[in-house]
Every structure is written in structure tokens, then in C-alpha cells.
């Protein structure tokens, strides 16, 4: 898979503060890439460098293998965390204005804008002024303005912030659809559940450095704790200190138990099954992997 964005050795300083310290990042073409990290870690600074709003003090950013050029901003759609629209403009006029800034004709921008307003269930608001919209509707309009020109790279900084669960789910589905249509997407978020549902790859930045990077499934595999969930027909399972520790028991819908067991180092799940088989009716078992939220907390705080 070809790299759309390659950032190498990115350093950015503001007075006495180093916002980014030797950051490397590769975003494969056609992926949804999550940029994670606590507040102040440097995520937004990196996004602004990729979008050419600011320049790095050191390092390079390549787009399709070539150094960034000012004209490349026409291929990028950027939804910043700081939302902002011209309140006195009509919705469709604002979308057309944003489309024309990205090189579209007024006619094409209007046609695409009207299509997107229907897609986002906002068509009846097309001729209303921005100031008449709710916060959620205004954020949808800004999202439309970000994608209306069909950019090959879409950058969303905290895209789910301020959305209720219904609209957040709609936005998530639109992001997935845009990716299926060929867009490469980079987004920064604190919503770890959305990372698991949406992202192919992630980078976690903490204190200006990349501290974790990779495919989401592989990262979760890397942080696994040797914990399994075993379903049995009986209401309880006796512990076996030689093989495993019980870390949780929940009632099963069928009247039995769902038991979370942590295997003792060096013990294989096969040995646990052999121990349980004569004693209980085993209905199933699966390995449990940590959530991205748990991985985020463990990596940032150093606690596991």
C-alpha cells in the first residue's frame, strides 16, 4: 500500500516549549488513521503542519513521495477543532464559498452542496442563515464544507465533539463511506470507542513524541493480558491457583456463568480447558483483548 503522507523527524518549538520532538508518521493511502494523545500532546500542531498552516522547525512532510507544495491544500479537506462559520451567510452560500476556495466552480459547489445537505438531512435549511442553526447542525454544515470538493486527504480534528450519539453515529458512517469511496482520512479524537470502530492505523503522541504506533488490531494484540472469557452451564467456577486466577464472574443469559480468567504465565488455554472439562459443561470461550481506551490510559500513565 502506497504512503499518502510521510512525516519524518518533525520538530516544532514555540518559545521554550517543544510541541513536537522528532515525530515520524506514515499514513497509507486509503486508510483511516487515528491520531491520539492527551490534551497538549502535539496532535493539533502536527495536523497544522500537514495542512501547511504552520511549518516545522525541523523535518519533512511528503505527499505522494514529494515535498508539500502550497497548491496541495486544494487536495486537502480540514475540519479544525475550533469550529467557525460566518453566521450571517446562508447555509448553501457558505458551502459554495468554501468550495470555491478549494477551486470548485460556483455551479459545481452548489450542486455538491445541495447533494450533501440532502445526505445530512439539512436540505430544508439550505436558504436559512447559519445563525439560525443549532450547534449540531452548524457542525454538519462545516463538515460538508470540509468534504464538498472531494479531497483525497480529509483531516478531522475532534470531529465528534459536541455531537449527540445519534449525530455522532451518522458522522461516523459518513466517514466510513468517504473512505470506501477512496478518501484517506486522518482524525484526532479522544473518543476511543470510535478508534476501534473506524481506524485502521493509529499513532499515540504523548509529551511531544510518538509513544505507540501501528495497526489497531495488532496494537490490541500487543497489549493483551492473557485473559479469557469462559462460558459454562453451571453458576460458578472453582479457581485453580496453579492454572488461572478468576478476575470476574457474570451470570449468563442461559443460566450459567461467564467467567473471566487470567492465565498464570506459561499456562496454555488448552490446559485450562482440560482442567475444566471434567467439572463443568463448557459452552464456549474467547480471548479478551484490551480496549483502546485501556491501552491509551496504560500508555500515557504507565499503569497497567
C-alpha positions as CSV (number, residue, x, y, z in Angstrom):
1,X,0.0,0.0,0.0
2,X,1.4,3.4,-1.0
3,X,2.1,6.1,1.5
4,X,0.0,9.2,1.0
5,X,1.7,11.2,3.8
6,X,5.2,10.6,5.2
7,X,6.3,12.8,8.0
8,X,9.9,12.4,9.2
9,X,11.7,13.9,12.1
10,X,9.2,16.6,12.7
11,X,10.2,19.1,15.3
12,X,8.2,22.2,16.3
13,X,9.1,24.7,19.1
14,X,7.1,27.6,20.5
15,X,9.4,29.8,22.6
16,X,10.6,27.5,25.3
17,X,8.1,24.7,24.6
18,X,8.7,21.8,22.2
19,X,5.4,20.8,20.8
20,X,6.8,18.0,18.6
21,X,10.0,16.3,19.1
22,X,11.3,14.1,16.3
23,X,7.8,12.8,15.2
24,X,7.7,10.2,12.4
25,X,4.4,9.3,10.8
26,X,3.3,7.3,7.7
27,X,-0.3,7.4,6.5
28,X,-1.0,4.7,3.9
29,X,-3.3,5.7,1.0
30,X,-6.9,4.7,1.5
31,X,-6.7,4.2,5.3
32,X,-8.5,5.8,8.3
33,X,-5.6,6.9,10.5
34,X,-6.2,7.9,14.2
35,X,-4.0,10.5,15.8
36,X,-4.4,10.0,19.6
37,X,-3.0,11.7,22.7
38,X,-3.9,13.7,25.8
39,X,-4.5,17.5,25.6
40,X,-1.3,19.4,24.7
41,X,0.5,16.3,23.4
42,X,1.1,18.0,20.0
43,X,-1.7,16.4,17.8
44,X,-3.1,19.7,16.5
45,X,0.3,21.1,15.8
46,X,1.1,18.1,13.6
47,X,-2.2,18.4,11.8
48,X,-1.5,22.1,11.1
49,X,1.9,21.2,9.7
50,X,0.5,18.6,7.4
51,X,-2.1,21.2,6.3
52,X,0.6,23.8,5.8
53,X,-0.9,26.2,8.3
54,X,2.5,26.3,10.1
55,X,5.9,25.0,9.2
56,X,8.1,22.6,11.1
57,X,11.4,23.8,12.6
58,X,13.0,20.5,11.5
59,X,11.9,17.5,9.4
60,X,10.0,16.9,6.2
61,X,6.5,16.0,5.1
62,X,6.0,14.3,1.8
63,X,2.7,13.9,-0.1
64,X,2.7,11.0,-2.5
65,X,6.5,11.0,-2.2
66,X,7.0,14.7,-2.9
67,X,7.6,17.7,-0.6
68,X,4.5,19.6,0.3
69,X,3.6,22.4,-2.1
70,X,1.3,25.3,-1.4
71,X,-1.1,24.0,-4.1
72,X,-1.5,20.7,-2.2
73,X,-4.0,22.4,0.1
74,X,-6.5,22.1,-2.7
75,X,-6.4,18.3,-2.2
76,X,-7.0,18.5,1.5
77,X,-10.2,19.0,3.5
78,X,-9.6,20.2,7.0
79,X,-12.2,20.4,9.8
80,X,-10.5,22.1,12.8
81,X,-11.4,21.6,16.4
82,X,-12.2,25.3,16.7
83,X,-15.4,25.4,14.7
84,X,-16.2,28.6,12.8
85,X,-18.8,29.8,10.2
86,X,-20.0,33.2,9.0
87,X,-23.2,33.5,10.9
88,X,-24.9,35.9,8.6
89,X,-24.4,33.8,5.5
90,X,-27.0,31.4,4.1
91,X,-26.1,27.7,4.5
92,X,-25.8,26.9,0.8
93,X,-24.0,30.2,0.1
94,X,-21.4,29.3,2.8
95,X,-20.9,25.8,1.4
96,X,-20.4,27.3,-2.1
97,X,-17.9,29.9,-0.7
98,X,-15.9,27.1,0.9
99,X,-16.0,25.0,-2.3
100,X,-14.8,27.9,-4.4
101,X,-11.9,28.5,-2.0
102,X,-10.8,24.9,-2.9
103,X,-11.0,25.5,-6.7
104,X,-14.6,24.5,-7.5
105,X,-16.9,26.4,-9.8
106,X,-19.9,28.0,-8.1
107,X,-22.2,25.7,-10.1
108,X,-20.3,22.5,-9.1
109,X,-20.0,23.7,-5.5
110,X,-23.8,24.4,-5.3
111,X,-24.7,21.0,-6.8
112,X,-22.4,19.1,-4.5
113,X,-23.5,21.2,-1.5
114,X,-27.2,20.5,-2.2
115,X,-26.4,16.8,-2.5
116,X,-24.6,16.8,0.8
117,X,-27.4,18.8,2.5
118,X,-29.8,16.1,1.5
119,X,-27.4,13.4,2.6
120,X,-27.1,15.1,6.0
121,X,-30.9,15.8,6.3
122,X,-30.4,19.5,6.2
123,X,-31.9,20.4,2.8
124,X,-34.8,22.5,4.3
125,X,-32.1,24.7,5.9
126,X,-30.3,25.5,2.7
127,X,-31.5,29.1,2.5
128,X,-31.5,29.8,6.2
129,X,-28.7,31.8,7.8
130,X,-26.0,30.0,9.8
131,X,-27.1,31.8,13.0
132,X,-30.5,30.0,12.8
133,X,-28.9,26.6,13.1
134,X,-28.4,24.5,16.2
135,X,-24.8,23.8,17.2
136,X,-25.1,20.3,15.8
137,X,-26.5,21.4,12.5
138,X,-23.8,24.1,12.2
139,X,-21.1,21.4,12.7
140,X,-22.7,19.3,10.0
141,X,-22.5,22.3,7.6
142,X,-18.8,22.7,8.5
143,X,-18.3,19.0,7.8
144,X,-20.0,19.4,4.4
145,X,-17.7,22.4,3.7
146,X,-14.7,20.2,4.5
147,X,-15.6,17.4,2.1
148,X,-17.6,19.2,-0.7
149,X,-14.6,19.4,-3.1
150,X,-13.8,15.7,-2.9
151,X,-10.3,16.0,-1.3
152,X,-8.1,13.0,-1.4
153,X,-7.0,13.7,2.2
154,X,-9.5,14.6,4.8
155,X,-8.3,15.8,8.2
156,X,-10.8,15.9,11.1
157,X,-9.7,17.3,14.5
158,X,-12.1,16.0,17.2
159,X,-14.9,15.5,14.7
160,X,-17.4,14.0,17.2
161,X,-17.0,16.8,19.7
162,X,-20.4,18.4,20.6
163,X,-22.5,15.8,18.7
164,X,-25.2,13.8,20.4
165,X,-25.0,10.0,20.0
166,X,-27.3,9.9,17.0
167,X,-25.5,12.5,15.0
168,X,-22.1,11.1,16.1
169,X,-23.1,7.8,14.6
170,X,-24.3,9.4,11.4
171,X,-20.9,11.3,11.1
172,X,-19.0,8.0,11.8
173,X,-21.0,6.3,9.0
174,X,-20.2,9.2,6.6
175,X,-16.5,8.9,7.4
176,X,-16.6,5.2,6.7
177,X,-18.5,5.9,3.4
178,X,-16.0,8.5,2.3
179,X,-13.2,6.1,3.0
180,X,-14.9,3.4,0.9
181,X,-15.2,6.0,-1.9
182,X,-11.4,6.3,-1.8
183,X,-10.6,9.1,0.6
184,X,-7.7,8.9,3.0
185,X,-8.7,10.1,6.4
186,X,-6.7,11.4,9.4
187,X,-8.5,12.3,12.5
188,X,-7.7,13.3,16.0
189,X,-10.0,12.2,18.7
190,X,-10.5,11.4,22.4
191,X,-13.3,9.0,21.6
192,X,-11.5,5.7,21.9
193,X,-14.5,3.6,21.0
194,X,-14.6,5.3,17.6
195,X,-11.0,4.4,17.1
196,X,-11.8,0.7,17.4
197,X,-14.8,1.0,15.1
198,X,-13.2,3.3,12.5
199,X,-9.4,3.3,12.4
200,X,-7.1,1.0,10.5
201,X,-3.9,2.6,12.0
202,X,-3.0,4.8,14.9
203,X,-0.3,6.9,16.4
204,X,-0.3,7.9,20.0
205,X,1.6,11.1,20.9
206,X,2.5,11.9,24.4
207,X,4.8,14.7,25.6
208,X,5.6,15.7,22.0
209,X,6.8,12.2,21.0
210,X,5.1,9.2,19.3
211,X,4.9,6.5,22.0
212,X,2.8,4.0,20.3
213,X,2.1,3.3,16.6
214,X,0.6,0.6,14.4
215,X,-2.4,-1.3,13.1
216,X,-5.3,-1.2,15.6
217,X,-5.8,-5.0,15.8
218,X,-2.0,-5.5,16.2
219,X,-1.8,-2.9,18.9
220,X,-4.6,-4.6,20.9
221,X,-2.9,-7.9,20.4
222,X,0.4,-6.5,21.7
223,X,-1.3,-5.3,24.9
224,X,-3.3,-8.5,25.6
225,X,-3.2,-9.6,29.3
226,X,-3.7,-13.4,28.8
227,X,-7.4,-13.1,29.9
228,X,-10.1,-15.3,28.6
229,X,-13.9,-15.4,28.9
230,X,-15.2,-18.9,29.5
231,X,-19.0,-19.7,29.3
232,X,-20.1,-22.6,31.4
233,X,-23.6,-24.1,32.1
234,X,-23.1,-24.0,35.9
235,X,-23.5,-20.9,38.0
236,X,-19.9,-20.8,39.4
237,X,-16.4,-22.0,38.5
238,X,-13.9,-23.0,41.2
239,X,-10.5,-21.3,40.9
240,X,-7.3,-23.2,40.2
241,X,-4.3,-21.2,41.5
242,X,-1.9,-23.4,39.6
243,X,-3.5,-22.5,36.2
244,X,-5.5,-19.3,36.4
245,X,-7.0,-16.5,38.5
246,X,-10.6,-15.6,38.3
247,X,-10.9,-11.8,37.6
248,X,-14.7,-11.6,37.1
249,X,-17.9,-13.7,37.1
250,X,-21.1,-12.6,35.3
251,X,-24.4,-14.5,35.0
252,X,-25.0,-15.9,31.6
253,X,-28.3,-15.4,29.8
254,X,-28.7,-19.2,29.6
255,X,-28.5,-19.5,33.4
256,X,-24.8,-20.4,33.6
257,X,-21.8,-18.2,34.1
258,X,-19.4,-16.1,32.1
259,X,-16.1,-16.3,33.9
260,X,-13.1,-14.1,33.1
261,X,-9.9,-15.9,33.9
262,X,-6.3,-14.7,33.7
263,X,-3.9,-17.5,32.9
264,X,-0.8,-18.0,35.0
265,X,2.3,-17.2,32.9
266,X,3.4,-20.2,30.9
267,X,0.0,-21.9,31.0
268,X,-1.8,-22.5,27.8
269,X,-5.6,-22.2,27.4
270,X,-5.6,-25.9,26.4
271,X,-4.5,-26.8,30.0
272,X,-7.4,-24.7,31.4
273,X,-9.9,-26.5,29.2
274,X,-8.6,-29.9,30.2
275,X,-8.9,-28.8,33.9
276,X,-12.5,-27.5,33.5
277,X,-13.9,-30.2,31.2
278,X,-14.4,-32.9,33.8
279,X,-16.0,-30.4,36.2
280,X,-18.2,-28.2,34.1
281,X,-20.1,-28.1,30.8
282,X,-18.2,-25.6,28.7
283,X,-20.3,-23.7,26.3
284,X,-17.6,-21.6,24.7
285,X,-14.5,-19.5,25.4
286,X,-12.7,-16.5,23.8
287,X,-9.6,-14.4,24.4
288,X,-10.3,-10.9,25.6
289,X,-8.2,-8.0,24.3
290,X,-7.9,-4.6,26.0
291,X,-9.9,-1.7,24.6
292,X,-8.1,1.2,23.0
293,X,-9.2,3.3,26.0
294,X,-7.4,0.9,28.4
295,X,-4.3,1.0,26.1
296,X,-4.4,4.8,25.9
297,X,-4.5,5.1,29.7
298,X,-1.8,2.5,30.3
299,X,0.5,4.1,27.7
300,X,0.0,7.6,28.9
301,X,0.1,6.9,32.7
302,X,2.4,4.0,32.7
303,X,0.0,2.0,34.8
304,X,-1.2,-1.5,33.8
